Amino acid sequence: MSHLVMWQSYADQMELNEDTEIHCLEFSSFRGDATVRSLFLKKISETQFQLSVQLAIPLAHTEVAEREVDEYDNYIDPEEIDGEQVRTQLGDYWVGYDFEHYPDENNIFEFADFSSLGIDKWLKQNDWIMMAEITPGEEIS
C-alpha cells in the first residue's frame, strides 16, 4: 500500500474535529534537556485537514521529580505530579495530557490532498522527517 493511500485511509477513519498525535521527535537544545515535539493531524472537514506541531506541557524534569522506590530499589514512575496525571516520560520530562502549539498557534498547515508538495516543505521547515517516513496509526509513547 502506498504511503498516500495509507494516509488517506487513516484520515477517512477520523472523526470530524479529531486532533490526533501521529508522530513525535526528540529535540535537544543542550545535553540533559531534551524535549519531544509531536505532530498532530486534525480533520477539520470531510475534505480538509491540518498538520500542527505541539509540545506536551512538562510537569517536571525527570531529575528533580520525586519518585518512590519499590522493594528492589527500582524507581517507580510517578502517577501524578502536583495533582496532574502523568501520561509518560518524553525526553527529559514527565508530561501530562495537555499540549500547546509549537512555536505558536499559527504554525499549522492546512490541505485537502495528501499528495500536496506543501506538506513535506512544511514538515522540513519544522525540522521534521518527510511524510513518507511516517506511518499514521502507529503507537506513540
Phi and psi in degrees as a GROMACS rama.xvg file:
@    title "Ramachandran Plot"
@    xaxis  label "Phi"
@    yaxis  label "Psi"
@TYPE xy
-68.3528  156.436  SER-2
-64.7665  -30.5849  HIS-3
-67.295  -42.2866  LEU-4
-64.7796  -40.545  VAL-5
-61.5323  -45.8144  MET-6
-63.4576  -46.0066  TRP-7
-64.4105  -40.6413  GLN-8
-62.4589  -42.7834  SER-9
-62.3849  -46.5522  TYR-10
-65.2905  -35.8533  ALA-11
-62.8088  -27.217  ASP-12
-84.4529  -10.8958  GLN-13
-72.9559  150.072  MET-14
-81.6526  154.008  GLU-15
-59.4146  132.806  LEU-16
71.2646  7.80541  ASN-17
-69.5325  133.05  GLU-18
-121.505  105.347  ASP-19
-116.317  132.478  THR-20
-71.6369  121.557  GLU-21
-115.269  -15.0429  ILE-22
-164.88  155.686  HIS-23
-145.131  150.607  CYS-24
-134.12  144.955  LEU-25
-92.5332  134.204  GLU-26
-124.906  140.528  PHE-27
-131.688  117.683  SER-28
-79.6474  -26.651  SER-29
-161.661  162.361  PHE-30
-56.3299  134.045  ARG-31
85.6538  6.90117  GLY-32
-141.195  67.4241  ASP-33
-93.5367  134.398  ALA-34
-119.077  159.826  THR-35
-118.437  126.096  VAL-36
-101.098  143.516  ARG-37
-115.298  141.451  SER-38
-96.5052  126.05  LEU-39
-114.06  143.439  PHE-40
-115.094  127.851  LEU-41
-121.337  134.768  LYS-42
-94.8002  107.71  LYS-43
-95.428  -16.3204  ILE-44
-159.285  -179.265  SER-45
-64.6511  -20.6681  GLU-46
-125.245  0.331518  THR-47
-122.23  139.921  GLN-48
-134.392  163.384  PHE-49
-134.729  139.783  GLN-50
-108.473  141.648  LEU-51
-146.461  154.221  SER-52
-103.332  130.345  VAL-53
-131.925  156.971  GLN-54
-120.772  125.484  LEU-55
-65.1878  132.034  ALA-56
-72.2675  119.402  ILE-57
-70.1337  141.435  PRO-58
-94.9403  -33.6519  LEU-59
-170.443  150.524  ALA-60
-71.2496  142.414  HIS-61
-62.4732  -27.145  THR-62
-79.0997  -18.4729  GLU-63
-112.165  -10.1683  VAL-64
-70.7925  136.852  ALA-65
-72.1139  133.802  GLU-66
-134.832  141.664  ARG-67
-86.2148  163.262  GLU-68
-118.524  150.011  VAL-69
-88.4102  -174.297  ASP-70
-65.9869  -13.0211  GLU-71
-103.733  13.8116  TYR-72
64.5306  25.2672  ASP-73
-91.7274  138.804  ASN-74
-68.9506  141.811  TYR-75
-103.403  129.931  ILE-76
-63.4217  138.21  ASP-77
-68.6567  145.084  PRO-78
-91.8664  -29.4917  GLU-79
-141.201  147.916  GLU-80
-135.396  122.02  ILE-81
50.4443  41.3223  ASP-82
81.4631  -2.12913  GLY-83
-101.19  135.389  GLU-84
-69.8191  133.794  GLN-85
-86.0709  127.053  VAL-86
-84.7994  -49.8283  ARG-87
-172.207  179.127  THR-88
-98.6011  126.076  GLN-89
-122.739  119.324  LEU-90
62.1493  -127.912  GLY-91
-100.169  19.2817  ASP-92
-130.818  146.198  TYR-93
-85.1196  131.556  TRP-94
-125.693  156.006  VAL-95
-100.695  -147.482  GLY-96
-101.866  1.8161  TYR-97
-96.2276  141.337  ASP-98
-126.136  157.17  PHE-99
-132.084  148.145  GLU-100
-65.344  144.012  HIS-101
-123.091  134.443  TYR-102
-76.039  -14.4322  PRO-103
-157.654  175.934  ASP-104
-68.9822  -9.59977  GLU-105
-86.9289  -7.04464  ASN-106
-86.2377  73.5032  ASN-107
-131.433  158.194  ILE-108
-129.178  119.564  PHE-109
-102.84  138.946  GLU-110
-156.579  164.344  PHE-111
-116.576  -19.5321  ALA-112
-126.266  125.087  ASP-113
-68.2533  -9.80238  PHE-114
-91.9871  4.38805  SER-115
-57.6217  126.744  SER-116
-64.439  -23.418  LEU-117
-65.2678  -24.0754  GLY-118
-62.0647  -54.2774  ILE-119
-65.1412  -33.7119  ASP-120
-63.11  -45.5926  LYS-121
-64.807  -42.7427  TRP-122
-59.2678  -44.1669  LEU-123
-62.765  -40.9089  LYS-124
-61.2373  -24.8805  GLN-125
-99.5936  17.8742  ASN-126
59.816  34.4861  ASP-127
-104.591  163.86  TRP-128
-76.9192  168.157  ILE-129
-73.6169  155.415  MET-130
-58.7836  -35.9273  MET-131
-63.6607  -18.3494  ALA-132
-92.1572  -0.591318  GLU-133
-110.448  131.421  ILE-134
-105.843  108.853  THR-135
-65.6584  142.573  PRO-136
93.4097  -8.97444  GLY-137
-67.8975  150.044  GLU-138
-66.7934  132.599  GLU-139
-105.326  148.256  ILE-140
